[in-house]
Amino acid sequence: GYPFLQRWTMDIRRRWFRKTCHLPVILTIGGQKVHCCGLMDSGNSLYEPITRRPVIIVEQQLLIQNEIPLPDGFFVIPYNAIGTQRGFLKGVLADELEIPEQQGEQRWRKVMLGIYEGKVSQKDEYQVILHPKL
């Protein structure tokens, strides 16, 4: 019983950490890696309407600073946010998203990114808002 309880406790701690803390994130777009900080946001319920992929929100400035060009073709992602009117994000597919953790890396391929033209954090604490379905 003790090993089961220990593993169960570790899984709960890991989930709590992922949902409440800023996480290091590595995005691979067009073969280029971008290191940034992400926030796991349980309130992010954004999906791309055609593919139904969960959307990771990324500051456009992060891509500009890392000299990553946006592809010519993109998805159109409608969104609603508290305190704002309805709008649209440009959606692009990232090659890969990595979240290095203490227990090992987690990786997802072909992740949908919603490119946001403003700041996602007023204090510049993070540049990416992660989807809870990761």
C-alpha positions as CSV (number, residue, x, y, z in Angstrom):
1,G,0.0,0.0,0.0
2,Y,2.8,2.5,0.8
3,P,4.3,2.5,-2.8
4,F,0.9,3.1,-4.2
5,L,0.2,6.0,-1.8
6,Q,3.6,7.5,-2.5
7,R,3.1,7.4,-6.3
8,W,-0.5,8.8,-5.9
9,T,0.9,11.7,-3.8
10,M,3.6,12.4,-6.3
11,D,1.1,12.5,-9.2
12,I,-1.1,15.0,-7.2
13,R,1.9,17.2,-6.5
14,R,2.9,17.2,-10.1
15,R,-0.6,18.1,-11.3
16,W,-0.9,20.9,-8.7
17,F,2.5,22.2,-9.7
18,R,1.6,22.2,-13.4
19,K,-1.7,24.0,-12.7
20,T,-0.4,26.7,-10.4
21,C,3.1,27.6,-11.4
22,H,5.0,29.1,-14.3
23,L,6.7,26.5,-16.3
24,P,9.7,26.5,-18.6
25,V,8.5,25.9,-22.2
26,I,10.5,25.1,-25.4
27,L,8.6,25.7,-28.6
28,T,10.0,24.4,-31.9
29,I,8.7,26.3,-34.9
30,G,10.0,25.8,-38.4
31,G,12.9,23.9,-36.9
32,Q,13.9,26.8,-34.6
33,K,13.7,26.4,-30.8
34,V,12.3,29.2,-28.6
35,H,12.8,29.1,-24.8
36,C,10.2,30.9,-22.8
37,C,8.0,30.7,-19.8
38,G,4.4,29.5,-19.8
39,L,1.4,29.6,-17.4
40,M,-0.8,26.6,-17.1
41,D,-4.3,28.2,-17.2
42,S,-7.2,26.1,-16.3
43,G,-9.5,28.8,-17.7
44,N,-8.0,28.5,-21.2
45,S,-10.8,26.6,-23.1
46,L,-9.8,27.8,-26.6
47,Y,-9.9,25.2,-29.4
48,E,-9.3,25.7,-33.1
49,P,-12.8,25.2,-34.5
50,I,-11.9,22.9,-37.5
51,T,-9.2,20.6,-36.2
52,R,-10.5,20.8,-32.6
53,R,-6.9,21.1,-31.3
54,P,-6.4,22.9,-28.0
55,V,-4.8,26.3,-28.6
56,I,-1.7,27.5,-26.8
57,I,-1.6,31.4,-26.7
58,V,1.7,32.9,-27.6
59,E,2.8,36.5,-27.7
60,Q,3.7,37.6,-31.2
61,Q,6.6,39.6,-29.8
62,L,8.2,36.4,-28.7
63,L,8.4,35.2,-32.2
64,I,9.6,38.5,-33.6
65,Q,12.4,38.7,-31.0
66,N,13.5,35.2,-31.9
67,E,13.3,36.0,-35.7
68,I,10.8,33.3,-36.4
69,P,8.7,34.1,-39.5
70,L,5.0,33.2,-39.5
71,P,4.0,30.9,-42.3
72,D,2.0,32.3,-45.2
73,G,-1.0,30.1,-44.4
74,F,-2.7,30.2,-41.0
75,F,-5.8,29.1,-39.2
76,V,-8.4,31.6,-38.0
77,I,-9.2,31.1,-34.3
78,P,-12.2,33.0,-32.9
79,Y,-12.1,33.8,-29.2
80,N,-13.8,35.5,-26.3
81,A,-12.0,36.9,-23.3
82,I,-13.2,38.5,-20.1
83,G,-13.2,42.3,-20.4
84,T,-12.7,42.3,-24.2
85,Q,-14.8,42.0,-27.2
86,R,-14.8,39.0,-29.5
87,G,-11.8,38.7,-31.7
88,F,-9.6,36.4,-33.9
89,L,-6.2,35.0,-33.5
90,K,-3.9,33.7,-36.2
91,G,-3.3,30.1,-35.6
92,V,-0.1,28.2,-36.7
93,L,1.1,24.7,-36.0
94,A,4.3,24.4,-34.0
95,D,6.5,21.4,-34.7
96,E,6.8,20.6,-31.0
97,L,6.2,21.9,-27.5
98,E,8.3,20.7,-24.6
99,I,7.8,21.2,-20.9
100,P,10.9,20.1,-19.0
101,E,10.0,19.0,-15.5
102,Q,11.8,17.5,-12.5
103,Q,10.4,14.0,-13.4
104,G,11.4,14.3,-17.1
105,E,10.3,16.1,-20.2
106,Q,6.8,16.1,-21.7
107,R,6.5,16.6,-25.4
108,W,3.6,17.2,-27.8
109,R,3.9,17.4,-31.6
110,K,1.9,19.6,-34.0
111,V,0.6,21.9,-31.3
112,M,-1.8,24.7,-32.4
113,L,-0.5,28.2,-31.4
114,G,-2.7,31.2,-31.3
115,I,-0.6,34.3,-32.0
116,Y,-1.6,37.2,-29.7
117,E,-0.5,40.7,-30.7
118,G,-0.4,42.1,-27.1
119,K,1.1,41.0,-23.8
120,V,-0.3,37.9,-22.1
121,S,1.3,38.9,-18.8
122,Q,1.2,42.5,-17.5
123,K,4.4,41.9,-15.5
124,D,6.2,39.9,-18.3
125,E,6.3,36.8,-16.1
126,Y,5.3,34.5,-19.0
127,Q,4.9,34.7,-22.7
128,V,2.8,31.6,-23.3
129,I,-0.6,30.5,-21.9
130,L,-0.8,26.8,-21.9
131,H,-4.0,24.8,-22.4
132,P,-5.1,22.5,-19.5
133,K,-5.6,19.6,-22.0
134,L,-1.9,19.2,-22.5
